[in-house]
Amino acid sequence: MVNGSIQEDAVPQVKGYLRKGASLKCLKRMSEAAEAYNKAKELDPTNEEAKAEFDKCIAETGDPQVDPEEIERILNEPKIQQIIKEMKAEPKSLLKHLQDPVIAGKMQTLLENGKITIP
C-alpha cells in the first residue's frame, strides 16, 4: 500500500482473485473461494466485495478461518485461562462468564477450533 491506498500494480491481482473466488463459488468449492477472496482482502483491505464474499463463503462452509496466532492470543489471556480452569472443575461455571459477549465470542472461537470442549 502507498499512502493508505492500494498500489496500482495490485489492482489487477485483486480483480483476478475476485474473479477466481466467484468462479470457485459457482462450482460450490467454498473453501477455495474463501481463500481467493481472502487473498483479495490481503491485497486490498478496503475492498468491500472481497470482505462480503469471503464472509458468505465462510458462513456456508462453517469454517471460521481464524488465524492460529489469534487462537494462541486468546488461550494466553489470563482471564480465559482462569475460565478454562474453573470450567474443568465445575462445567456450569461457564454460564456466568458467557453473559459477557466478548468472553462468549472468545470461548466460541476456541470451541469451534477444537481448543476446548464443553462436557
N, C-alpha and C positions, 0 to 999 in steps of 0.2 A: 504494500500500500504506500501511496505517496500522499503526504498531507491529509491523511484520513480518508482518502478515496482509493478506489481500486485502480491498479496500474493498467494502462491501455492494453498492454500485451496479455493481460489476464482475461479481458472481456471475451475473446473467442473461446478460451478454455471454459469459462463459466457457462457460456451458451452451449458448448459441447456437452458438458456434464448435465445440464438441464435436459437436453435432448436425449442423452443416454438414459437418464432417470425415467423420462416419460416413456421411452421405448420399453425399458425393462418393466415398468409398471403395467403397460399394456399386455405384456407377456406373463403377468402375475408373478414376477420374480421380485417380490417386495424388498427382501433383504438387500439384494444387489442394487435395486433402485434407490433405496435409502442410502447406500454407500455413495452412489453417484451424486445424489442431492447434497449429502454431507460434504463431499469434495467441493461442490459449487459454493456451499456456505463457507468453507475454509478460505476459498479464493476471494469471496466477496461476502463478508459477514452482514452486509446491509441488504442482501438480496432477499426480498420477501417471498418470492416464488419458491426459491430453494428451501427456505425455512418452512413454509406451509406444506410443500410436497413431502419434505423429509418427515414432518410430524404425521402426515397422513399415512405414509408407509410404515412408520413405527407403530402407529395405532393399529394398523391392520396386521402386522406381524406379531405384535405384543413384545417385541424386542426393545427394551428401554435404551439400548445403546449408551450406557453410562460409562464414562471414562474410568478405567480402573484406578487411576490416581484419585479421582473423586471418591470412589468407594473407600480407598485407604484413608483419605482425609476424614471421612465420616466415622470410620472404625476407630480412628485415633483420637476422636474428640472425647475428652474426659466425661462429659455428660452422657454420651452414647455408651461408653464403656460401663458407666455406673448402671445405666438402664439395663444393659445386657446382663450384668452381674445380678441385678435384682430379679430379672426375668428368669434366670436359671434357678434361683432359689424359690421364687414364687411367681409362676407364669401370669397370674391375674394382676400383678403389679404393673404390667404393661398398660393396662387400660387407663390408669390415671395419667400416664405420660402421653398417650395418644390424643389427649384433649388439646395439646399444643400442636397446631398444624405444621410447624416447622419440624418438630420431632417426629410427627406422624409421617411426613414426607420422607425424612431420612430413614426411618425404620422400614417404610415401604420399599425404598430403593434397595436396602440391604436384603430384604425378604425376596424381592424379585430377582436379585442377582445371586441368590443362594448362600448369602453370608450368614444369615440367621434363619432359624426355624421357630415356629410357634407351636408349642406342644398342645 
